[in-house]
Amino acid sequence: MTTQMPTRKTKLMLKAERRLGEPLSTGLQKLYNARGLAGSADFLGTSKSTVYYWTLKFGMRVKRKLVRL
């Protein structure tokens, strides 16, 4: 469940929404849980720090995956 706060969307957020095909608050959570932080950033054409900031801004609960080498 996401807690969406009223926010003014930047040009980069709008670009990410077009890429996702749905609102950033829901699409980003699905993408992050499926691909992780780095994969989401690559898909959206942004930095990892931007994607992480958006997850905090929208109050998203995301799954963190442990990768064993």
C-alpha positions in Angstrom: 0.0 0.0 0.0 1.3 3.4 -0.9 0.7 6.6 1.0 0.5 9.3 -1.7 1.2 12.8 -0.6 0.2 15.7 -2.7 3.2 16.4 -4.8 4.0 18.5 -7.8 5.5 16.2 -10.5 8.7 17.2 -12.1 9.4 16.7 -15.8 11.5 13.6 -15.0 8.5 12.1 -13.0 6.2 12.7 -15.9 8.7 11.1 -18.3 8.9 8.1 -15.9 5.1 7.8 -15.8 4.9 7.8 -19.6 7.6 5.0 -19.6 5.7 3.0 -17.0 2.2 3.6 -18.6 0.7 4.2 -15.2 1.0 6.6 -12.2 4.5 6.7 -10.7 3.2 5.9 -7.2 1.9 2.5 -8.3 4.1 1.7 -11.3 7.4 2.4 -9.5 6.5 0.1 -6.6 5.9 -2.8 -9.0 9.0 -2.1 -11.0 11.2 -1.8 -7.9 9.9 -5.1 -6.5 10.5 -6.8 -9.8 13.9 -5.3 -10.9 15.4 -3.8 -7.8 16.9 -0.4 -7.4 19.5 -0.5 -10.1 17.2 -2.2 -12.6 14.4 0.3 -12.0 16.8 3.2 -12.5 18.1 1.7 -15.8 14.6 1.1 -17.1 13.5 4.7 -16.2 16.7 6.4 -17.4 17.4 8.0 -14.0 19.9 7.5 -11.2 19.5 5.1 -8.4 19.4 8.0 -5.9 16.5 9.5 -7.8 14.5 6.2 -7.7 15.3 5.8 -4.0 14.2 9.4 -3.3 10.9 8.7 -5.1 10.2 5.6 -3.0 10.7 7.7 0.1 8.7 10.6 -1.2 5.7 8.4 -2.1 6.0 6.4 1.2 6.4 3.1 -0.7 7.0 -0.2 0.9 9.5 -2.1 -1.2 11.0 -5.6 -1.0 14.7 -5.8 -0.6 16.4 -8.8 -2.1 19.5 -10.4 -0.7 21.9 -11.5 -3.5 24.4 -14.2 -2.5 27.6 -14.4 -4.4 
